Amino acid sequence: MTSKQRAYLKGLAMTMEPIFQIGKNSLTPENTEAIAEALEARELIKISVLQNCLDDPKELAQIVAERTRSQVVQVIGKKIVLYKEGKDEKKKILLPR
């Protein structure tokens, strides 16, 4: 992913609300599966890491990205933004070249 594409996705993610929360149980297989399904449907998602989660958000982002075969767009504070290119042509986010 180029820096231009990453900047574009960051701009899109700014207005999004987090659709997942990772809490004190950290990352469970159920969380990972739900995140993977959401990435298939939406391509770009935002995840919130709650205060009671003791894990580092950057490490969590890398683990989730590996397990869901997605890319980390950014991690700011306790917010994670992930991107995975979808298969549905109608819903695809058109990235700049």
PAKE-992204 format. One record per residue (C-alpha): z, y, x; residue in three letters. Coordinates in Angstrom, 1 decimal. Each point is the difference from the previous one (the first is absolute). Layout:
% residues N
{atom {Z; Y; X}; "ALA"}
...
***
This chain:
% residues 97
{atom {0.0; 0.0; 0.0}; "MET"}
{atom {-1.0; 3.4; 1.4}; "THR"}
{atom {2.4; 3.0; 0.1}; "SER"}
{atom {-2.3; 1.7; -2.6}; "LYS"}
{atom {0.3; -2.9; -2.4}; "GLN"}
{atom {3.8; -0.2; 0.6}; "ARG"}
{atom {0.3; 3.8; -0.7}; "ALA"}
{atom {-2.0; -0.5; -3.2}; "TYR"}
{atom {2.2; -2.8; -1.2}; "LEU"}
{atom {3.2; 2.0; 0.8}; "LYS"}
{atom {-1.3; 2.8; -2.2}; "GLY"}
{atom {-0.6; -2.4; -2.9}; "LEU"}
{atom {3.4; -1.5; 0.5}; "ALA"}
{atom {1.8; 3.3; -0.1}; "MET"}
{atom {-0.2; 0.3; -3.8}; "THR"}
{atom {0.8; -3.7; -0.6}; "MET"}
{atom {3.4; -1.3; -1.2}; "GLU"}
{atom {1.5; -3.1; 1.8}; "PRO"}
{atom {-0.7; -3.1; -2.1}; "ILE"}
{atom {2.3; -2.3; 2.0}; "PHE"}
{atom {3.5; 0.3; 1.3}; "GLN"}
{atom {1.5; -2.0; 2.8}; "ILE"}
{atom {3.8; -0.2; -0.3}; "GLY"}
{atom {2.9; -1.8; 1.6}; "LYS"}
{atom {-1.6; -3.4; -0.3}; "ASN"}
{atom {-2.7; 1.4; 2.3}; "SER"}
{atom {-3.4; -1.7; -0.2}; "LEU"}
{atom {-0.1; -3.1; -2.2}; "THR"}
{atom {-3.0; -2.3; -0.5}; "PRO"}
{atom {-0.1; 1.2; -3.6}; "GLU"}
{atom {-0.3; 3.7; 1.3}; "ASN"}
{atom {-2.7; -1.0; 2.4}; "THR"}
{atom {-2.0; -1.8; -2.7}; "GLU"}
{atom {0.3; 2.9; -2.5}; "ALA"}
{atom {-1.0; 2.5; 2.7}; "ILE"}
{atom {-3.1; -2.2; 0.9}; "ALA"}
{atom {-1.0; -0.1; -3.7}; "GLU"}
{atom {0.4; 3.8; -0.4}; "ALA"}
{atom {-2.1; 0.5; 3.1}; "LEU"}
{atom {-2.8; -2.1; -1.5}; "GLU"}
{atom {0.1; 2.1; -3.2}; "ALA"}
{atom {0.5; 3.5; 1.5}; "ARG"}
{atom {-1.0; -0.1; 3.7}; "GLU"}
{atom {2.5; 2.8; 0.8}; "LEU"}
{atom {3.7; -0.3; -0.8}; "ILE"}
{atom {3.2; 1.8; 0.9}; "LYS"}
{atom {3.3; -1.9; 0.5}; "ILE"}
{atom {3.5; 1.5; 0.1}; "SER"}
{atom {2.7; -1.4; 2.3}; "VAL"}
{atom {3.4; 0.5; -1.7}; "LEU"}
{atom {3.0; 1.4; 1.9}; "GLN"}
{atom {1.9; -3.4; -0.3}; "ASN"}
{atom {-2.8; -1.8; 2.0}; "CYS"}
{atom {1.2; -0.3; 3.5}; "LEU"}
{atom {-3.4; -0.8; 1.5}; "ASP"}
{atom {-2.2; 2.6; 1.8}; "ASP"}
{atom {-2.8; 1.2; -2.3}; "PRO"}
{atom {-2.5; -0.1; 2.9}; "LYS"}
{atom {0.8; -3.6; 0.7}; "GLU"}
{atom {-0.2; -0.9; -3.7}; "LEU"}
{atom {-3.4; 1.7; -0.3}; "ALA"}
{atom {-1.4; -2.1; 2.9}; "GLN"}
{atom {1.4; -3.2; -1.5}; "ILE"}
{atom {-1.4; 0.7; -3.5}; "VAL"}
{atom {-3.3; 1.0; 1.5}; "ALA"}
{atom {-0.3; -3.3; 1.9}; "GLU"}
{atom {1.0; -2.1; -3.0}; "ARG"}
{atom {-2.3; 1.7; -2.4}; "THR"}
{atom {-2.9; 0.5; 2.5}; "ARG"}
{atom {0.1; 3.8; -0.6}; "SER"}
{atom {0.2; 3.1; 2.1}; "GLN"}
{atom {2.9; 2.4; 0.4}; "VAL"}
{atom {-1.3; 3.5; -0.8}; "VAL"}
{atom {3.3; 1.7; 0.7}; "GLN"}
{atom {3.8; -0.3; 0.0}; "VAL"}
{atom {1.8; 3.2; -0.8}; "ILE"}
{atom {3.8; -0.3; -0.2}; "GLY"}
{atom {0.6; -2.8; -2.4}; "LYS"}
{atom {-3.5; 0.0; -1.6}; "LYS"}
{atom {-2.7; -2.4; 1.0}; "ILE"}
{atom {-3.7; 0.4; -0.9}; "VAL"}
{atom {-2.3; -3.1; 0.3}; "LEU"}
{atom {-3.7; -0.4; -0.4}; "TYR"}
{atom {-2.1; -3.1; -0.5}; "LYS"}
{atom {-3.7; 0.1; -0.8}; "GLU"}
{atom {-0.7; -1.5; -3.4}; "GLY"}
{atom {-2.7; -2.3; -1.2}; "LYS"}
{atom {-0.8; 1.8; -3.3}; "ASP"}
{atom {-2.8; 2.5; 0.7}; "GLU"}
{atom {0.9; 2.1; -3.0}; "LYS"}
{atom {3.6; 0.6; 1.1}; "LYS"}
{atom {-0.7; 0.5; 3.7}; "LYS"}
{atom {1.3; 3.1; 1.8}; "ILE"}
{atom {-3.0; 1.6; 1.8}; "LEU"}
{atom {1.2; 0.7; 3.5}; "LEU"}
{atom {-1.7; 2.7; 2.2}; "PRO"}
{atom {-1.9; -1.3; 3.0}; "ARG"}
***
